[in-house]
Amino acid sequence: MLAGDLYNVDDPELLAALREASRLVHRYSETYAQDPDAARPLLEKLLGSIAENAYVKPPLHVDYGAHITIGPGTFVNSGLTALDVASITIGTDVQIGPNVQLLTPTHPLDPEQRRNKLEAAKPIVIGDNVWIGGGAIVLPGVTIGANSVIGAGAVVTKDIPANVVAVGNPARVIRHI
């Protein structure tokens, strides 16, 4: 699965990992509402890695959580959906707006493979000091270069170079920074 190969989404081991991640996400959100400091250990248990001074505001939606890395100084606003079938790497000092989607899963074009519950995934990499505006969607296999800005509502279908502003659907570079 992490290598990008086809896998069966109904695999019992994967289903158990999905359920455990769902439980942790739920507990994180509930605990955060009462005591954000007490919620932090749940987030650390859920995610593959999160820097000490990174911040994730609930609600949060993940597939597994374990394949997500969040760097120092990063702020993730409410409503992040991070489907981490493949790795999601978020750099240092990244700003992620509300309701952003980071989607690593891909689905076969072949209808029989889809019927058989096969899918694959491609990793997402977000460079240092990137700002992703609210409601943006980042598709499988995309890398966003350092210091770039992704406009609110953009759909990022291909790699974005460093030091640019990209907007639209599909996202396109409109200027260099």
Buried (B, 14 or more C-beta within 10 A) or exposed (E): BBEBEEBEBEEEEBEEBBEBBBEBBEBBBEBBEEEBEEBBEBBEEBBBEBBEEBBBBBBBBBBBBBBBBBBBBBBBBBBBBBBBBBBBBBBBBBBBBBBBBBBBBBBBEEEEBEEEEBBBBBBBBBBBBBBBBBBBBBBBBBBBBBBBBBBBBBBBBEEBBBBBBBBEEEBBBEEEE
